[in-house]
Protein backbone atom coordinates (compact mmCIF):
# COMPACT_ATOMS: atom_id res chain seq x y z
CA UNK A 1 0.00 0.00 0.00
CA UNK A 2 2.98 2.31 0.14
CA UNK A 3 3.48 4.77 2.95
CA UNK A 4 1.09 4.76 5.95
CA UNK A 5 -0.33 8.17 5.02
CA UNK A 6 -1.13 6.88 1.51
CA UNK A 7 -2.99 3.92 3.00
CA UNK A 8 -4.89 6.26 5.32
CA UNK A 9 -5.92 8.54 2.45
CA UNK A 10 -7.00 5.52 0.41
CA UNK A 11 -9.09 4.17 3.31
CA UNK A 12 -10.75 7.55 3.92
CA UNK A 13 -11.62 8.03 0.23
CA UNK A 14 -12.93 4.47 -0.07
CA UNK A 15 -15.01 4.92 3.09
CA UNK A 16 -16.52 8.18 1.83
CA UNK A 17 -17.35 6.70 -1.56
CA UNK A 18 -19.00 3.60 -0.08
CA UNK A 19 -20.90 5.73 2.42
CA UNK A 20 -22.27 7.83 -0.45
CA UNK A 21 -23.18 4.72 -2.45
CA UNK A 22 -24.98 3.16 0.50
CA UNK A 23 -26.75 6.43 1.34
CA UNK A 24 -28.26 6.85 -2.14
CA UNK A 25 -28.80 3.22 -3.11
CA UNK A 26 -32.37 2.29 -4.09
CA UNK A 27 -33.15 0.17 -1.04
CA UNK A 28 -32.14 3.04 1.27
CA UNK A 29 -34.05 5.60 -0.79
CA UNK A 30 -37.22 3.51 -0.52
CA UNK A 31 -36.79 3.45 3.26
CA UNK A 32 -36.55 7.24 3.35
CA UNK A 33 -39.72 7.55 1.30
CA UNK A 34 -41.58 5.21 3.68
CA UNK A 35 -40.44 7.04 6.82
CA UNK A 36 -43.13 8.43 9.07
CA UNK A 37 -41.51 11.88 9.15
CA UNK A 38 -38.17 13.63 8.60
CA UNK A 39 -37.00 12.90 12.13
CA UNK A 40 -37.25 9.14 11.57
CA UNK A 41 -35.46 9.40 8.20
CA UNK A 42 -32.59 11.45 9.64
CA UNK A 43 -32.29 9.12 12.63
CA UNK A 44 -32.00 6.11 10.30
CA UNK A 45 -29.32 7.85 8.21
CA UNK A 46 -27.30 8.68 11.31
CA UNK A 47 -27.65 5.13 12.62
CA UNK A 48 -26.54 3.68 9.27
CA UNK A 49 -23.55 6.03 9.12
CA UNK A 50 -22.44 5.17 12.65
CA UNK A 51 -22.81 1.47 11.87
CA UNK A 52 -20.68 1.75 8.73
CA UNK A 53 -17.98 3.67 10.61
CA UNK A 54 -17.96 1.06 13.39
CA UNK A 55 -17.65 -1.80 10.90
CA UNK A 56 -14.81 -0.05 9.04
CA UNK A 57 -12.95 0.72 12.27
CA UNK A 58 -13.31 -2.86 13.50
CA UNK A 59 -12.22 -4.23 10.12
CA UNK A 60 -9.14 -2.04 9.79
CA UNK A 61 -8.08 -2.38 13.42
CA UNK A 62 -8.39 -6.16 13.30
CA UNK A 63 -6.38 -6.35 10.07
CA UNK A 64 -3.67 -4.14 11.57
CA UNK A 65 -3.62 -6.20 14.76
CA UNK A 66 -3.33 -9.51 12.90
CA UNK A 67 -0.52 -8.29 10.66
CA UNK A 68 1.32 -6.83 13.66
CA UNK A 69 0.99 -9.93 15.84
CA UNK A 70 1.82 -12.41 13.07
CA UNK A 71 3.91 -10.61 10.48
CA UNK A 72 4.95 -13.77 8.60
CA UNK A 73 1.56 -14.32 6.94
CA UNK A 74 1.96 -14.76 3.19
CA UNK A 75 -0.43 -15.94 0.48
CA UNK A 76 -0.28 -19.69 -0.03
CA UNK A 77 1.34 -20.63 -3.34
CA UNK A 78 -0.11 -23.54 -5.22
CA UNK A 79 2.23 -25.63 -7.29
CA UNK A 80 -0.53 -27.36 -9.26
CA UNK A 81 -2.63 -24.25 -9.81
CA UNK A 82 -5.60 -25.78 -7.95
CA UNK A 83 -7.01 -24.05 -4.86
PDB file of N, CA, C and O in Angstrom:
ATOM      1  N   UNK A   1       0.820  -1.205   0.000  1.00  0.00           N
ATOM      2  CA  UNK A   1       0.000   0.000   0.000  1.00  0.00           C
ATOM      3  C   UNK A   1       0.854   1.254   0.000  1.00  0.00           C
ATOM      4  O   UNK A   1       0.320   2.357  -0.118  1.00  0.00           O
ATOM      5  N   UNK A   2       2.140   1.118   0.126  1.00  0.00           N
ATOM      6  CA  UNK A   2       2.977   2.306   0.140  1.00  0.00           C
ATOM      7  C   UNK A   2       3.173   2.826   1.551  1.00  0.00           C
ATOM      8  O   UNK A   2       3.222   2.060   2.513  1.00  0.00           O
ATOM      9  N   UNK A   3       3.282   4.125   1.657  1.00  0.00           N
ATOM     10  CA  UNK A   3       3.475   4.770   2.952  1.00  0.00           C
ATOM     11  C   UNK A   3       2.188   4.706   3.774  1.00  0.00           C
ATOM     12  O   UNK A   3       1.101   4.576   3.212  1.00  0.00           O
ATOM     13  N   UNK A   4       2.304   4.795   5.108  1.00  0.00           N
ATOM     14  CA  UNK A   4       1.094   4.757   5.948  1.00  0.00           C
ATOM     15  C   UNK A   4       0.097   5.875   5.636  1.00  0.00           C
ATOM     16  O   UNK A   4      -1.112   5.651   5.686  1.00  0.00           O
ATOM     17  N   UNK A   5       0.590   7.076   5.314  1.00  0.00           N
ATOM     18  CA  UNK A   5      -0.332   8.169   5.020  1.00  0.00           C
ATOM     19  C   UNK A   5      -1.076   7.921   3.715  1.00  0.00           C
ATOM     20  O   UNK A   5      -2.218   8.356   3.567  1.00  0.00           O
ATOM     21  N   UNK A   6      -0.443   7.222   2.758  1.00  0.00           N
ATOM     22  CA  UNK A   6      -1.134   6.877   1.509  1.00  0.00           C
ATOM     23  C   UNK A   6      -2.253   5.866   1.774  1.00  0.00           C
ATOM     24  O   UNK A   6      -3.340   5.964   1.205  1.00  0.00           O
ATOM     25  N   UNK A   7      -1.969   4.902   2.640  1.00  0.00           N
ATOM     26  CA  UNK A   7      -2.991   3.917   3.004  1.00  0.00           C
ATOM     27  C   UNK A   7      -4.146   4.584   3.742  1.00  0.00           C
ATOM     28  O   UNK A   7      -5.305   4.225   3.532  1.00  0.00           O
ATOM     29  N   UNK A   8      -3.842   5.548   4.598  1.00  0.00           N
ATOM     30  CA  UNK A   8      -4.890   6.264   5.322  1.00  0.00           C
ATOM     31  C   UNK A   8      -5.757   7.080   4.368  1.00  0.00           C
ATOM     32  O   UNK A   8      -6.982   7.071   4.488  1.00  0.00           O
ATOM     33  N   UNK A   9      -5.145   7.772   3.439  1.00  0.00           N
ATOM     34  CA  UNK A   9      -5.918   8.544   2.452  1.00  0.00           C
ATOM     35  C   UNK A   9      -6.781   7.617   1.613  1.00  0.00           C
ATOM     36  O   UNK A   9      -7.943   7.926   1.348  1.00  0.00           O
ATOM     37  N   UNK A  10      -6.233   6.491   1.194  1.00  0.00           N
ATOM     38  CA  UNK A  10      -6.999   5.522   0.410  1.00  0.00           C
ATOM     39  C   UNK A  10      -8.196   5.019   1.197  1.00  0.00           C
ATOM     40  O   UNK A  10      -9.297   4.931   0.652  1.00  0.00           O
ATOM     41  N   UNK A  11      -8.004   4.684   2.475  1.00  0.00           N
ATOM     42  CA  UNK A  11      -9.089   4.168   3.312  1.00  0.00           C
ATOM     43  C   UNK A  11     -10.169   5.222   3.525  1.00  0.00           C
ATOM     44  O   UNK A  11     -11.356   4.898   3.515  1.00  0.00           O
ATOM     45  N   UNK A  12      -9.773   6.479   3.719  1.00  0.00           N
ATOM     46  CA  UNK A  12     -10.751   7.550   3.915  1.00  0.00           C
ATOM     47  C   UNK A  12     -11.571   7.764   2.647  1.00  0.00           C
ATOM     48  O   UNK A  12     -12.795   7.876   2.712  1.00  0.00           O
ATOM     49  N   UNK A  13     -10.908   7.821   1.495  1.00  0.00           N
ATOM     50  CA  UNK A  13     -11.621   8.028   0.234  1.00  0.00           C
ATOM     51  C   UNK A  13     -12.561   6.859  -0.043  1.00  0.00           C
ATOM     52  O   UNK A  13     -13.712   7.065  -0.428  1.00  0.00           O
ATOM     53  N   UNK A  14     -12.080   5.638   0.151  1.00  0.00           N
ATOM     54  CA  UNK A  14     -12.931   4.471  -0.070  1.00  0.00           C
ATOM     55  C   UNK A  14     -14.126   4.476   0.875  1.00  0.00           C
ATOM     56  O   UNK A  14     -15.238   4.147   0.464  1.00  0.00           O
ATOM     57  N   UNK A  15     -13.913   4.841   2.126  1.00  0.00           N
ATOM     58  CA  UNK A  15     -15.006   4.922   3.088  1.00  0.00           C
ATOM     59  C   UNK A  15     -16.038   5.963   2.706  1.00  0.00           C
ATOM     60  O   UNK A  15     -17.239   5.720   2.826  1.00  0.00           O
ATOM     61  N   UNK A  16     -15.582   7.126   2.247  1.00  0.00           N
ATOM     62  CA  UNK A  16     -16.521   8.175   1.832  1.00  0.00           C
ATOM     63  C   UNK A  16     -17.317   7.757   0.609  1.00  0.00           C
ATOM     64  O   UNK A  16     -18.520   8.004   0.533  1.00  0.00           O
ATOM     65  N   UNK A  17     -16.654   7.129  -0.344  1.00  0.00           N
ATOM     66  CA  UNK A  17     -17.347   6.695  -1.558  1.00  0.00           C
ATOM     67  C   UNK A  17     -18.400   5.638  -1.232  1.00  0.00           C
ATOM     68  O   UNK A  17     -19.535   5.726  -1.701  1.00  0.00           O
ATOM     69  N   UNK A  18     -18.028   4.635  -0.427  1.00  0.00           N
ATOM     70  CA  UNK A  18     -19.001   3.599  -0.085  1.00  0.00           C
ATOM     71  C   UNK A  18     -20.128   4.144   0.771  1.00  0.00           C
ATOM     72  O   UNK A  18     -21.264   3.685   0.655  1.00  0.00           O
ATOM     73  N   UNK A  19     -19.840   5.113   1.625  1.00  0.00           N
ATOM     74  CA  UNK A  19     -20.902   5.734   2.416  1.00  0.00           C
ATOM     75  C   UNK A  19     -21.890   6.451   1.509  1.00  0.00           C
ATOM     76  O   UNK A  19     -23.099   6.379   1.724  1.00  0.00           O
ATOM     77  N   UNK A  20     -21.379   7.143   0.494  1.00  0.00           N
ATOM     78  CA  UNK A  20     -22.269   7.828  -0.452  1.00  0.00           C
ATOM     79  C   UNK A  20     -23.087   6.828  -1.256  1.00  0.00           C
ATOM     80  O   UNK A  20     -24.277   7.040  -1.487  1.00  0.00           O
ATOM     81  N   UNK A  21     -22.461   5.749  -1.679  1.00  0.00           N
ATOM     82  CA  UNK A  21     -23.181   4.718  -2.447  1.00  0.00           C
ATOM     83  C   UNK A  21     -24.289   4.108  -1.602  1.00  0.00           C
ATOM     84  O   UNK A  21     -25.415   3.945  -2.071  1.00  0.00           O
ATOM     85  N   UNK A  22     -23.975   3.776  -0.373  1.00  0.00           N
ATOM     86  CA  UNK A  22     -24.977   3.164   0.498  1.00  0.00           C
ATOM     87  C   UNK A  22     -26.081   4.158   0.842  1.00  0.00           C
ATOM     88  O   UNK A  22     -27.239   3.766   0.980  1.00  0.00           O
ATOM     89  N   UNK A  23     -25.741   5.437   0.981  1.00  0.00           N
ATOM     90  CA  UNK A  23     -26.750   6.431   1.340  1.00  0.00           C
ATOM     91  C   UNK A  23     -27.758   6.668   0.219  1.00  0.00           C
ATOM     92  O   UNK A  23     -28.919   6.969   0.497  1.00  0.00           O
ATOM     93  N   UNK A  24     -27.340   6.540  -1.042  1.00  0.00           N
ATOM     94  CA  UNK A  24     -28.262   6.850  -2.144  1.00  0.00           C
ATOM     95  C   UNK A  24     -28.717   5.618  -2.908  1.00  0.00           C
ATOM     96  O   UNK A  24     -29.367   5.740  -3.946  1.00  0.00           O
ATOM     97  N   UNK A  25     -28.384   4.432  -2.410  1.00  0.00           N
ATOM     98  CA  UNK A  25     -28.803   3.216  -3.112  1.00  0.00           C
ATOM     99  C   UNK A  25     -30.327   3.068  -3.052  1.00  0.00           C
ATOM    100  O   UNK A  25     -30.962   3.593  -2.138  1.00  0.00           O
ATOM    101  N   UNK A  26     -30.907   2.368  -4.003  1.00  0.00           N
ATOM    102  CA  UNK A  26     -32.368   2.289  -4.088  1.00  0.00           C
ATOM    103  C   UNK A  26     -33.051   1.740  -2.838  1.00  0.00           C
ATOM    104  O   UNK A  26     -34.106   2.239  -2.446  1.00  0.00           O
ATOM    105  N   UNK A  27     -32.469   0.724  -2.210  1.00  0.00           N
ATOM    106  CA  UNK A  27     -33.146   0.170  -1.036  1.00  0.00           C
ATOM    107  C   UNK A  27     -33.143   1.150   0.130  1.00  0.00           C
ATOM    108  O   UNK A  27     -34.065   1.129   0.946  1.00  0.00           O
ATOM    109  N   UNK A  28     -32.126   2.013   0.230  1.00  0.00           N
ATOM    110  CA  UNK A  28     -32.138   3.042   1.275  1.00  0.00           C
ATOM    111  C   UNK A  28     -33.112   4.156   0.911  1.00  0.00           C
ATOM    112  O   UNK A  28     -33.829   4.663   1.773  1.00  0.00           O
ATOM    113  N   UNK A  29     -33.138   4.537  -0.367  1.00  0.00           N
ATOM    114  CA  UNK A  29     -34.048   5.601  -0.789  1.00  0.00           C
ATOM    115  C   UNK A  29     -35.497   5.209  -0.540  1.00  0.00           C
ATOM    116  O   UNK A  29     -36.300   6.047  -0.130  1.00  0.00           O
ATOM    117  N   UNK A  30     -35.843   3.948  -0.781  1.00  0.00           N
ATOM    118  CA  UNK A  30     -37.216   3.515  -0.524  1.00  0.00           C
ATOM    119  C   UNK A  30     -37.533   3.563   0.967  1.00  0.00           C
ATOM    120  O   UNK A  30     -38.678   3.812   1.344  1.00  0.00           O
ATOM    121  N   UNK A  31     -36.553   3.333   1.805  1.00  0.00           N
ATOM    122  CA  UNK A  31     -36.785   3.452   3.257  1.00  0.00           C
ATOM    123  C   UNK A  31     -37.060   4.896   3.637  1.00  0.00           C
ATOM    124  O   UNK A  31     -37.920   5.167   4.475  1.00  0.00           O
ATOM    125  N   UNK A  32     -36.329   5.830   3.022  1.00  0.00           N
ATOM    126  CA  UNK A  32     -36.550   7.239   3.348  1.00  0.00           C
ATOM    127  C   UNK A  32     -37.944   7.677   2.917  1.00  0.00           C
ATOM    128  O   UNK A  32     -38.594   8.462   3.607  1.00  0.00           O
ATOM    129  N   UNK A  33     -38.400   7.173   1.784  1.00  0.00           N
ATOM    130  CA  UNK A  33     -39.722   7.549   1.299  1.00  0.00           C
ATOM    131  C   UNK A  33     -40.828   6.970   2.180  1.00  0.00           C
ATOM    132  O   UNK A  33     -41.908   7.554   2.272  1.00  0.00           O
ATOM    133  N   UNK A  34     -40.576   5.838   2.825  1.00  0.00           N
ATOM    134  CA  UNK A  34     -41.580   5.211   3.682  1.00  0.00           C
ATOM    135  C   UNK A  34     -41.538   5.732   5.114  1.00  0.00           C
ATOM    136  O   UNK A  34     -42.390   5.365   5.922  1.00  0.00           O
ATOM    137  N   UNK A  35     -40.578   6.567   5.441  1.00  0.00           N
ATOM    138  CA  UNK A  35     -40.437   7.036   6.820  1.00  0.00           C
ATOM    139  C   UNK A  35     -41.649   7.851   7.243  1.00  0.00           C
ATOM    140  O   UNK A  35     -42.275   8.540   6.438  1.00  0.00           O
ATOM    141  N   UNK A  36     -41.959   7.752   8.522  1.00  0.00           N
ATOM    142  CA  UNK A  36     -43.126   8.430   9.070  1.00  0.00           C
ATOM    143  C   UNK A  36     -42.987   9.953   8.984  1.00  0.00           C
ATOM    144  O   UNK A  36     -43.949  10.659   8.682  1.00  0.00           O
ATOM    145  N   UNK A  37     -41.780  10.443   9.251  1.00  0.00           N
ATOM    146  CA  UNK A  37     -41.508  11.880   9.150  1.00  0.00           C
ATOM    147  C   UNK A  37     -40.004  12.084   8.945  1.00  0.00           C
ATOM    148  O   UNK A  37     -39.246  11.117   8.866  1.00  0.00           O
ATOM    149  N   UNK A  38     -39.585  13.337   8.859  1.00  0.00           N
ATOM    150  CA  UNK A  38     -38.172  13.632   8.600  1.00  0.00           C
ATOM    151  C   UNK A  38     -37.276  13.190   9.749  1.00  0.00           C
ATOM    152  O   UNK A  38     -36.138  12.771   9.535  1.00  0.00           O
ATOM    153  N   UNK A  39     -37.791  13.285  10.959  1.00  0.00           N
ATOM    154  CA  UNK A  39     -36.995  12.904  12.126  1.00  0.00           C
ATOM    155  C   UNK A  39     -36.601  11.422  12.053  1.00  0.00           C
ATOM    156  O   UNK A  39     -35.455  11.073  12.337  1.00  0.00           O
ATOM    157  N   UNK A  40     -37.521  10.576  11.684  1.00  0.00           N
ATOM    158  CA  UNK A  40     -37.249   9.137  11.569  1.00  0.00           C
ATOM    159  C   UNK A  40     -36.248   8.880  10.448  1.00  0.00           C
ATOM    160  O   UNK A  40     -35.352   8.050  10.599  1.00  0.00           O
ATOM    161  N   UNK A  41     -36.390   9.584   9.323  1.00  0.00           N
ATOM    162  CA  UNK A  41     -35.464   9.399   8.201  1.00  0.00           C
ATOM    163  C   UNK A  41     -34.050   9.830   8.584  1.00  0.00           C
ATOM    164  O   UNK A  41     -33.089   9.123   8.282  1.00  0.00           O
ATOM    165  N   UNK A  42     -33.913  10.963   9.236  1.00  0.00           N
ATOM    166  CA  UNK A  42     -32.592  11.453   9.640  1.00  0.00           C
ATOM    167  C   UNK A  42     -31.968  10.520  10.677  1.00  0.00           C
ATOM    168  O   UNK A  42     -30.770  10.242  10.634  1.00  0.00           O
ATOM    169  N   UNK A  43     -32.792  10.042  11.608  1.00  0.00           N
ATOM    170  CA  UNK A  43     -32.285   9.122  12.628  1.00  0.00           C
ATOM    171  C   UNK A  43     -31.760   7.834  11.988  1.00  0.00           C
ATOM    172  O   UNK A  43     -30.734   7.303  12.412  1.00  0.00           O
ATOM    173  N   UNK A  44     -32.464   7.334  10.967  1.00  0.00           N
ATOM    174  CA  UNK A  44     -31.999   6.113  10.302  1.00  0.00           C
ATOM    175  C   UNK A  44     -30.712   6.350   9.524  1.00  0.00           C
ATOM    176  O   UNK A  44     -29.854   5.469   9.468  1.00  0.00           O
ATOM    177  N   UNK A  45     -30.565   7.525   8.926  1.00  0.00           N
ATOM    178  CA  UNK A  45     -29.322   7.851   8.209  1.00  0.00           C
ATOM    179  C   UNK A  45     -28.155   7.922   9.181  1.00  0.00           C
ATOM    180  O   UNK A  45     -27.078   7.394   8.905  1.00  0.00           O
ATOM    181  N   UNK A  46     -28.366   8.566  10.310  1.00  0.00           N
ATOM    182  CA  UNK A  46     -27.299   8.684  11.307  1.00  0.00           C
ATOM    183  C   UNK A  46     -26.923   7.303  11.846  1.00  0.00           C
ATOM    184  O   UNK A  46     -25.742   6.999  12.009  1.00  0.00           O
ATOM    185  N   UNK A  47     -27.913   6.483  12.118  1.00  0.00           N
ATOM    186  CA  UNK A  47     -27.647   5.133  12.617  1.00  0.00           C
ATOM    187  C   UNK A  47     -26.879   4.300  11.591  1.00  0.00           C
ATOM    188  O   UNK A  47     -25.956   3.569  11.949  1.00  0.00           O
ATOM    189  N   UNK A  48     -27.257   4.409  10.318  1.00  0.00           N
ATOM    190  CA  UNK A  48     -26.544   3.677   9.266  1.00  0.00           C
ATOM    191  C   UNK A  48     -25.105   4.166   9.140  1.00  0.00           C
ATOM    192  O   UNK A  48     -24.190   3.363   8.960  1.00  0.00           O
ATOM    193  N   UNK A  49     -24.901   5.469   9.232  1.00  0.00           N
ATOM    194  CA  UNK A  49     -23.552   6.034   9.122  1.00  0.00           C
ATOM    195  C   UNK A  49     -22.674   5.572  10.281  1.00  0.00           C
ATOM    196  O   UNK A  49     -21.524   5.184  10.072  1.00  0.00           O
ATOM    197  N   UNK A  50     -23.203   5.611  11.487  1.00  0.00           N
ATOM    198  CA  UNK A  50     -22.440   5.172  12.655  1.00  0.00           C
ATOM    199  C   UNK A  50     -22.114   3.687  12.536  1.00  0.00           C
ATOM    200  O   UNK A  50     -21.012   3.265  12.886  1.00  0.00           O
ATOM    201  N   UNK A  51     -23.052   2.901  12.050  1.00  0.00           N
ATOM    202  CA  UNK A  51     -22.813   1.466  11.872  1.00  0.00           C
ATOM    203  C   UNK A  51     -21.697   1.206  10.868  1.00  0.00           C
ATOM    204  O   UNK A  51     -20.830   0.364  11.102  1.00  0.00           O
ATOM    205  N   UNK A  52     -21.718   1.926   9.756  1.00  0.00           N
ATOM    206  CA  UNK A  52     -20.676   1.754   8.731  1.00  0.00           C
ATOM    207  C   UNK A  52     -19.311   2.132   9.293  1.00  0.00           C
ATOM    208  O   UNK A  52     -18.327   1.427   9.071  1.00  0.00           O
ATOM    209  N   UNK A  53     -19.253   3.241  10.018  1.00  0.00           N
ATOM    210  CA  UNK A  53     -17.981   3.667  10.609  1.00  0.00           C
ATOM    211  C   UNK A  53     -17.472   2.628  11.601  1.00  0.00           C
ATOM    212  O   UNK A  53     -16.280   2.325  11.624  1.00  0.00           O
ATOM    213  N   UNK A  54     -18.364   2.082  12.415  1.00  0.00           N
ATOM    214  CA  UNK A  54     -17.958   1.063  13.395  1.00  0.00           C
ATOM    215  C   UNK A  54     -17.433  -0.189  12.695  1.00  0.00           C
ATOM    216  O   UNK A  54     -16.429  -0.761  13.119  1.00  0.00           O
ATOM    217  N   UNK A  55     -18.101  -0.612  11.634  1.00  0.00           N
ATOM    218  CA  UNK A  55     -17.649  -1.797  10.897  1.00  0.00           C
ATOM    219  C   UNK A  55     -16.278  -1.542  10.271  1.00  0.00           C
ATOM    220  O   UNK A  55     -15.391  -2.391  10.349  1.00  0.00           O
ATOM    221  N   UNK A  56     -16.107  -0.373   9.653  1.00  0.00           N
ATOM    222  CA  UNK A  56     -14.813  -0.048   9.044  1.00  0.00           C
ATOM    223  C   UNK A  56     -13.705   0.011  10.088  1.00  0.00           C
ATOM    224  O   UNK A  56     -12.615  -0.514   9.861  1.00  0.00           O
ATOM    225  N   UNK A  57     -13.970   0.641  11.230  1.00  0.00           N
ATOM    226  CA  UNK A  57     -12.948   0.716  12.267  1.00  0.00           C
ATOM    227  C   UNK A  57     -12.576  -0.670  12.770  1.00  0.00           C
ATOM    228  O   UNK A  57     -11.395  -0.984  12.916  1.00  0.00           O
ATOM    229  N   UNK A  58     -13.586  -1.503  13.035  1.00  0.00           N
ATOM    230  CA  UNK A  58     -13.310  -2.863  13.498  1.00  0.00           C
ATOM    231  C   UNK A  58     -12.510  -3.639  12.460  1.00  0.00           C
ATOM    232  O   UNK A  58     -11.556  -4.339  12.800  1.00  0.00           O
ATOM    233  N   UNK A  59     -12.900  -3.514  11.193  1.00  0.00           N
ATOM    234  CA  UNK A  59     -12.216  -4.233  10.123  1.00  0.00           C
ATOM    235  C   UNK A  59     -10.752  -3.818  10.018  1.00  0.00           C
ATOM    236  O   UNK A  59      -9.862  -4.667   9.987  1.00  0.00           O
ATOM    237  N   UNK A  60     -10.508  -2.519   9.964  1.00  0.00           N
ATOM    238  CA  UNK A  60      -9.142  -2.038   9.787  1.00  0.00           C
ATOM    239  C   UNK A  60      -8.290  -2.277  11.032  1.00  0.00           C
ATOM    240  O   UNK A  60      -7.108  -2.601  10.915  1.00  0.00           O
ATOM    241  N   UNK A  61      -8.867  -2.123  12.209  1.00  0.00           N
ATOM    242  CA  UNK A  61      -8.084  -2.382  13.422  1.00  0.00           C
ATOM    243  C   UNK A  61      -7.755  -3.861  13.563  1.00  0.00           C
ATOM    244  O   UNK A  61      -6.659  -4.207  14.003  1.00  0.00           O
ATOM    245  N   UNK A  62      -8.679  -4.737  13.198  1.00  0.00           N
ATOM    246  CA  UNK A  62      -8.388  -6.164  13.303  1.00  0.00           C
ATOM    247  C   UNK A  62      -7.354  -6.591  12.272  1.00  0.00           C
ATOM    248  O   UNK A  62      -6.507  -7.433  12.571  1.00  0.00           O
ATOM    249  N   UNK A  63      -7.399  -6.037  11.075  1.00  0.00           N
ATOM    250  CA  UNK A  63      -6.382  -6.349  10.071  1.00  0.00           C
ATOM    251  C   UNK A  63      -5.007  -5.876  10.543  1.00  0.00           C
ATOM    252  O   UNK A  63      -4.019  -6.601  10.423  1.00  0.00           O
ATOM    253  N   UNK A  64      -4.952  -4.666  11.075  1.00  0.00           N
ATOM    254  CA  UNK A  64      -3.671  -4.138  11.573  1.00  0.00           C
ATOM    255  C   UNK A  64      -3.146  -4.972  12.727  1.00  0.00           C
ATOM    256  O   UNK A  64      -1.946  -5.233  12.814  1.00  0.00           O
ATOM    257  N   UNK A  65      -4.038  -5.389  13.613  1.00  0.00           N
ATOM    258  CA  UNK A  65      -3.622  -6.205  14.756  1.00  0.00           C
ATOM    259  C   UNK A  65      -3.081  -7.553  14.303  1.00  0.00           C
ATOM    260  O   UNK A  65      -2.043  -8.003  14.789  1.00  0.00           O
ATOM    261  N   UNK A  66      -3.771  -8.191  13.386  1.00  0.00           N
ATOM    262  CA  UNK A  66      -3.335  -9.507  12.905  1.00  0.00           C
ATOM    263  C   UNK A  66      -1.988  -9.412  12.219  1.00  0.00           C
ATOM    264  O   UNK A  66      -1.113 -10.241  12.468  1.00  0.00           O
ATOM    265  N   UNK A  67      -1.800  -8.414  11.355  1.00  0.00           N
ATOM    266  CA  UNK A  67      -0.518  -8.293  10.657  1.00  0.00           C
ATOM    267  C   UNK A  67       0.605  -7.863  11.590  1.00  0.00           C
ATOM    268  O   UNK A  67       1.771  -8.136  11.307  1.00  0.00           O
ATOM    269  N   UNK A  68       0.285  -7.200  12.692  1.00  0.00           N
ATOM    270  CA  UNK A  68       1.315  -6.832  13.661  1.00  0.00           C
ATOM    271  C   UNK A  68       1.707  -8.024  14.530  1.00  0.00           C
ATOM    272  O   UNK A  68       2.889  -8.244  14.796  1.00  0.00           O
ATOM    273  N   UNK A  69       0.717  -8.789  14.967  1.00  0.00           N
ATOM    274  CA  UNK A  69       0.987  -9.931  15.840  1.00  0.00           C
ATOM    275  C   UNK A  69       1.686 -11.049  15.069  1.00  0.00           C
ATOM    276  O   UNK A  69       2.637 -11.647  15.573  1.00  0.00           O
ATOM    277  N   UNK A  70       1.231 -11.331  13.874  1.00  0.00           N
ATOM    278  CA  UNK A  70       1.820 -12.414  13.070  1.00  0.00           C
ATOM    279  C   UNK A  70       2.235 -11.829  11.721  1.00  0.00           C
ATOM    280  O   UNK A  70       1.469 -11.853  10.757  1.00  0.00           O
ATOM    281  N   UNK A  71       3.436 -11.315  11.669  1.00  0.00           N
ATOM    282  CA  UNK A  71       3.911 -10.610  10.477  1.00  0.00           C
ATOM    283  C   UNK A  71       4.359 -11.544   9.358  1.00  0.00           C
ATOM    284  O   UNK A  71       4.617 -11.081   8.247  1.00  0.00           O
ATOM    285  N   UNK A  72       4.459 -12.840   9.619  1.00  0.00           N
ATOM    286  CA  UNK A  72       4.954 -13.765   8.598  1.00  0.00           C
ATOM    287  C   UNK A  72       3.819 -14.440   7.819  1.00  0.00           C
ATOM    288  O   UNK A  72       3.986 -15.557   7.329  1.00  0.00           O
ATOM    289  N   UNK A  73       2.679 -13.776   7.702  1.00  0.00           N
ATOM    290  CA  UNK A  73       1.558 -14.324   6.939  1.00  0.00           C
ATOM    291  C   UNK A  73       1.768 -13.959   5.473  1.00  0.00           C
ATOM    292  O   UNK A  73       1.902 -12.786   5.125  1.00  0.00           O
ATOM    293  N   UNK A  74       1.793 -14.966   4.634  1.00  0.00           N
ATOM    294  CA  UNK A  74       1.965 -14.760   3.194  1.00  0.00           C
ATOM    295  C   UNK A  74       0.897 -15.562   2.459  1.00  0.00           C
ATOM    296  O   UNK A  74       0.410 -16.563   2.983  1.00  0.00           O
ATOM    297  N   UNK A  75       0.529 -15.138   1.254  1.00  0.00           N
ATOM    298  CA  UNK A  75      -0.433 -15.937   0.480  1.00  0.00           C
ATOM    299  C   UNK A  75       0.132 -17.315   0.177  1.00  0.00           C
ATOM    300  O   UNK A  75       1.320 -17.457  -0.112  1.00  0.00           O
ATOM    301  N   UNK A  76      -0.716 -18.321   0.244  1.00  0.00           N
ATOM    302  CA  UNK A  76      -0.283 -19.691  -0.032  1.00  0.00           C
ATOM    303  C   UNK A  76      -0.077 -19.839  -1.527  1.00  0.00           C
ATOM    304  O   UNK A  76      -0.930 -19.431  -2.317  1.00  0.00           O
ATOM    305  N   UNK A  77       1.049 -20.419  -1.923  1.00  0.00           N
ATOM    306  CA  UNK A  77       1.337 -20.628  -3.339  1.00  0.00           C
ATOM    307  C   UNK A  77       1.012 -22.059  -3.701  1.00  0.00           C
ATOM    308  O   UNK A  77       1.410 -22.997  -3.009  1.00  0.00           O
ATOM    309  N   UNK A  78       0.298 -22.215  -4.773  1.00  0.00           N
ATOM    310  CA  UNK A  78      -0.108 -23.541  -5.222  1.00  0.00           C
ATOM    311  C   UNK A  78       0.787 -23.981  -6.371  1.00  0.00           C
ATOM    312  O   UNK A  78       0.948 -23.264  -7.359  1.00  0.00           O
ATOM    313  N   UNK A  79       1.352 -25.139  -6.233  1.00  0.00           N
ATOM    314  CA  UNK A  79       2.232 -25.632  -7.288  1.00  0.00           C
ATOM    315  C   UNK A  79       1.430 -26.190  -8.453  1.00  0.00           C
ATOM    316  O   UNK A  79       1.874 -26.110  -9.598  1.00  0.00           O
ATOM    317  N   UNK A  80       0.249 -26.758  -8.180  1.00  0.00           N
ATOM    318  CA  UNK A  80      -0.528 -27.357  -9.257  1.00  0.00           C
ATOM    319  C   UNK A  80      -1.530 -26.384  -9.878  1.00  0.00           C
ATOM    320  O   UNK A  80      -2.156 -26.702 -10.890  1.00  0.00           O
ATOM    321  N   UNK A  81      -1.682 -25.222  -9.290  1.00  0.00           N
ATOM    322  CA  UNK A  81      -2.630 -24.250  -9.807  1.00  0.00           C
ATOM    323  C   UNK A  81      -4.050 -24.457  -9.295  1.00  0.00           C
ATOM    324  O   UNK A  81      -4.941 -23.665  -9.601  1.00  0.00           O
ATOM    325  N   UNK A  82      -4.268 -25.521  -8.516  1.00  0.00           N
ATOM    326  CA  UNK A  82      -5.597 -25.785  -7.954  1.00  0.00           C
ATOM    327  C   UNK A  82      -5.706 -25.170  -6.569  1.00  0.00           C
ATOM    328  O   UNK A  82      -4.723 -25.168  -5.828  1.00  0.00           O
ATOM    329  N   UNK A  83      -6.861 -24.653  -6.198  1.00  0.00           N
ATOM    330  CA  UNK A  83      -7.008 -24.052  -4.863  1.00  0.00           C
ATOM    331  C   UNK A  83      -6.983 -25.054  -3.750  1.00  0.00           C
ATOM    332  O   UNK A  83      -7.096 -24.682  -2.582  1.00  0.00           O
TER     333      UNK A  83
END
